[in-house]
Amino acid sequence: MTQSNNVPLGVALMISAVMIFAIQDGFSRYLAEEYNVMLVVMIRYWFFAAFVIALAKRQTGGIRGVAHTKQPFLQAFRGVLLAAEIYVSIFAYVLLGLVETHAIFACYPLLVAALSGPVLGERVGWRRWVAIAIGFVGVTIILKPGAGVFDPLAVIPFLAAAMFAVYALLTRYVARIDSTATSFFWTGMGGGVATTGVGIWFWEPMAQADWGIMLALCISGAVGHWLMIRCYEVAEASAVQPFAYLHLVFAALIGVTIFGETVATNVIIGAGIIVSAGLFTFWREGLQG
């Protein structure tokens, strides 16, 4: 079946999705400051797992059909890796704030481009390598390694970006055999099992008001994922993916207005360089696609 390419609708869905994900990040930061991160992520994944099961039931063949895969260990590893990346990201939100975390995390498309050659055997031309190098200049500007004492905490969001890049590459790899529905199912279930095995040991009482925020976190995650799925169903990825960078803008607005974060000049400059380099790599991918 030929995929439609309704770019205006796809762009609207992408912007809506990343705005909701930014709100979700704000909820995550608040809850992680009040409770153990392991507990927060575990409850979030319970809702996520229930969401993917509900989606699987609607697919042809039901849950058994969607869950069938010839690469179960790789699919399970993807789910666990994404859950681990979420742990690291939320730690970064608490330690560094939303602004600086997302400014550095924005380099993940460049990491995907850099690793697509050795991992997937894709060709990476010299123009993309130049864009990747320029993007990492932006990361260096944000980290400020030569300005006084280097803050090692700034490496945490870079680690999260690297983990997410590997997850994205593995998602491309398994897509050679498995459907999107299968990969999405294993993402939710693999992460759900892993986070439960860890988080159950960190259970603690939660205030009634905070349960409302926890519910909002879970619902925003499900809605955001649904919007993202719909986005890629109605429009080509190359047309809508650049708008994913608005996640940085929305997260920065929440960080500044809700959590009182500040946006340093070096972060603005570095993030601008990273985003520009990332947009160039998307443009080159579109030309070769």
N, C-alpha and C positions, 0 to 999 in steps of 0.2 A: 504494500500500500504506500503510495507516494505521500510524503509528509507535506503538510501545508506550510506556507511561509508568510504568515501574517505578521510582518515585522512590527507595526505599531502596537498590536496586542501583545506580542512577545516582549517588547520593551516595557510596556506598562506592567506586565506580570513580573518581569525581572526587578524593576524598581520597587514594586510592592513587596516582593520577596526579601530583598536585601534590607529594606526599611524595617520589616518585621524581624529579620535576623538581628539587626542592630538593637532593637527593643529587647529581644531575647538576651542579647549580651549584657544589657543593663540589668535585667532581672538576675542573670547569672552572677554578675559582680556583686550585687546586693546580697544575695543569698549566701555566696561563698565567704563574704565578710562576717556573716552571722553564724554559719554552720560549716561543718566539714565538707570540703569539695567532693569527697567520695560519696557522701550521702546525697548531695544535690544532683550529681550526675546520674547516680543510680535511679533515683525517682524519675528524673527526666527520661531516662532510657526505658523505664517501665511503660511510660505513656507512648514513647516512640515505637516500642515493640508492639504494643496493642494497635497502634496506627498501621504499621506495615502488615500485621495479620489481617486487619479489616480490609486493607487494599487487596491482599492476596486472595481473600475469599471471593472478591468480585472478578478475578481473572479466570480465564478459561483453564479448567483443570483444578481450580481451587488451590488450597495451600500446598498440597502434595505436588501439583504440577509446577507451581512457582518455585518451590524449594528445591526441585530437582536440578542438580548440577554435576558435571564431571570433574569439577575442581573445588570440592568442598573445603579443603584445607586452606587454599588461597582465598576463597570467599570469606571464610571465618577469620582469617588473619586480617583481611581488609576491615572487617567490622571491629575487631579488637584495636587495630591501629587508629581508626577514627575516634574510638572512645578515648584512647590514650591521648590523642591530639586535643580533644576537648578538655581533658584534665589539665593539660599543660597550658592551654589558652586561658582557662578560667583562673589558674594561678597567676598568669601574666596580667589579667585584668585587675586582680587584687593588688599585686605588687607594683605594677607600672601604670595602670589605668587603661581606659579604652583607647585613648588617642594614640599613645605611643605604641601600644600593642598592635593596633590595626595598621599603623603607619609602616611598621616593620613586616607584619604579616602579609601586606600587599605584594611582597616580592614572590609569593608562592607561584604565580604563573611563570615567572622567570626561571624558577627552580624546575618546574615541569618541563619547560623548553630545554633547559640544560641537560636534564636527565633522560629526556625522551630518546636520545641517541643510544646511550649505553643500555638502557632498560628495554626499550621497545624496538630498537633498530631503525628509528626514524632518522631522516636526514635533517641535520641542523646546519644551515648555511652560515656564511661568515657574517651576514647582516644581523642574523639573530644573535650570534655570539657577541657582536658589538653591543647590541641592545641589552643582552644579559649583563655584560661587563658594566655598562652605564648604569643599569639598575642597581647593581651592587655598590656602585659609587654612592647612590642615594642611600642605601642601607648604612654605609660607612658614615655618611654625614649625620644620620640620625643617631648612630651609636657614639659619635664623637670620641674615638679612641685616643686622640691626641690632645684633647682638651681636659687637662687635669687628670683626675683619677677615673679610669674606665669603670662603669657600673656593670658588673658581670650579670646582673639581673636582666639587662637588655638582650642577652643572648636567648632568654626563654621564649619570647615570641618568634625569634628566628628558628628555634628548634621546632616550634609548633608549625611554622610555615613549611619546614623541611618534611615533617611528618605528613602534613596534608598533601604536599606535592607527591610523595611516594604513594599515598592513598589514591590520589587522582590517576597516577600512572598505572597502578594495579587495577583500577576501575576500567581504564582503557584496555588493559591486557585481557581481563576476564570477559570483556564485552565482545571479544572475538568469538566466543562460544556461547556465553549466557546472555539472556535478555536483560533489559533494564529492570524489569519487575523482579527478576531473580536476584540481581545484584542488590537492589534496594531492600529486598526481604532479608538477605543475609547480613546486610549492613545493620539493620535494626536488631535482628535476633542475635547475631554474634556479639554486638556491643552490649545488648541487654543481658546476656548470660555473663559476660566478662565483668561488667560493672556491678552486677548483683553479687558475684563471688567476692568482690573486693568491698563494695559499699555496705553490705549487710553488717560488717564488723564495726562500722562507724555510726550505727543508728543512734539518734538522739532525739529528744522531744523537740517539736517545732511549734512556735507560737501560732495561734489560730489565724492571725492576720497574715503571717508569713506563708501559711498553707494556701491562702488566696494568691499570693505572688508565685508560689510554686506551681499552682494550677495555671496561672497566666503564662509562666515559662513553658510549661508542657504544651499548652494550646498554641502558643506562638510558634513553637518549633514545628508542630504538625502542620499548621497553616502555611508557614514559610516553605516547608518541603513540598507541600501540595502545589503551591504557586510556582515553585521552581520546576516541578515535573510538568505542569501545564505549559509553562514558558517554553520548555524544550520540545513539547509536543506541537506547538503552533508556529514556531519560528526556528530558523537555523541558528545553531550555537554561535557561529561567527558573527551574526548580526546583533545578538543580544548580550554576549559575554562582556564586552567592554563596559556596559552599564553596571556590572557587578562591582566596579570600583566605587560606586556610590555608597556601598557599605561603609567604607572608610569615612565618608562625609557624614552619614547618619550617626555612626558610632561616635565621631568626634563631637557632634552637636549634643548627643546625650551625655558624653563625658564632661563637657564644659558646663552645660546647663543644669544637669542633675547632680553630678558628683564634684563639681567645682574644679575640674581639671584645667590646666593651662596648656596652650599650644605654643611651644617654643618655635622660634624662627627656623632653627636647624631641622625640626621635624617637618615643618611646612615645605621647606626646600627639598629635603630628602624624599618625602612622600611624593612631591610633584615629579621628581626625577624617576622614581620607581614606577609611578602610574604611566608616565609618558613612555618609558621603555616597555612596559607591559602592553600598552595599546599598540605599539609598533609591532610587537611579536604577534598579536592577534591579527593585525593588518597583513603581515607576511603570510600567516597561516591561511587567511582568506584568499590571498593571491594564489597560493599553491593548492588550495582545496578545489 
